[in-house]
Amino acid sequence: MPRSLSRRRFLTRSAALGGSLLIPQLSRSAETNQKKQAHIAITLDLEMSRNFPKWEDTRWDYEKGNLDEATKQYALGVARRVKARGGVVHFFLVGRVLEQENVDWLKEIIQMGHSMGNHTYDHVNVKATKLADIQPRFQRSPWLVAGKEPLDVIRENIRLTSVAMKERLGIEPSGFRTPGGFSSGLADRPDVRQMLLGLGFKWVSGKYPSHLVSKPGEEVKPEVFESILKAQPAAQPFVYPDGLIEAPMNPISDIGAFRTGRWKLESLLKAVRLGVEWAIENGAVYDFLCHPSCIGVVDPEFRTVDLICDLVQKAGDRAALVNLETVARRVASP
């Protein structure tokens, strides 16, 4: 039986429809407010991922910013590929990457016109209320945060990343992405939203809707694909009551597919196709979240990125490859 990918079990399940899938539609009010052109974003979190490239690799929990050469080259490959197709990529950078000696590859990505956002310095849990829950690094080295309030540690982790980006790359961060996605986004944490606004961020990418995922190694069943498709309307941009804009991540991510579900690449390609085609049909947003340290291992030939570019190109004026700044502007107040 499929289990939930998010922290709560997905409460509603749809039956498989003879191998076909119902295409969920935006509500009439939402559909009216949406622009006709679909906005398709490819977003890469620049960090190392547990269980990749080898399943026994767990040290990355403590070294999220210690990017290996393969990860850097894959990120560069995506940047070059998408630029050649007339699009842009939005990267989110863990600040500790900027401690590495050479950051020329990052400068090349920026010079191509791609966007670079803040992903915290140590890949911290922005919703943590206990010091021990902020990041494994602080569990192993508790003296780094001893005597501090969790929210102060989180704020400083984000601030340091912005400072490092300015000093080493000469840029201000383009938006903020929370490490990990939350099914409720930041709706339940007005204090975190106020912190981000205070740090100068106008938008955040922190919501990842709930959906079903197959058991590890199990063939992906039709109801899992249907659940992912039905979650797409919940991944549309919106504005929190305090004015902070949310630009959600659309399921399924590479981590959800390849770590949680142990999927084969063909299953991810099917899920991505369903999501992008839904967005194009509805004039909506689709943000594909991936990590070059993960997807680069399972999809070394860039088939997923090429698929997205192909679908957008085929759609003509009905779709465009954009960054999340453009997505955020869809719902920004005039």
Secondary structure, 3 states (H helix, E strand, C coil): CCEECCCCCCCCCCCCECCECCCCCCCHHHHHHCCCCEEEEEEEEECCCCCCCCCCCCHHHCCCCCCCHHHHHHHHHHHHHHHHCCCCCEEEECHHHHHCCCCHHHHHHHHCCCEEEECCCCCCCCCCCCHHHCCHHHHHCHHHCCCCCHHHHHHHHHHHHHHHHHHHHCCCCCCEEEEEEECCCCCCCHHHHHHHHHCCCCEEEEECCCCEECCCCCCCCHHHHHHHHHCHHHHCCEECCCCCEECCCECCCHHHHHHHCCCCHHHHHHHHHHHHHHHHHHCCEEEEEECHHHHHHHCCCCHHHHHHHHHHHHHHHHEEECCHHHHHHCCCCC
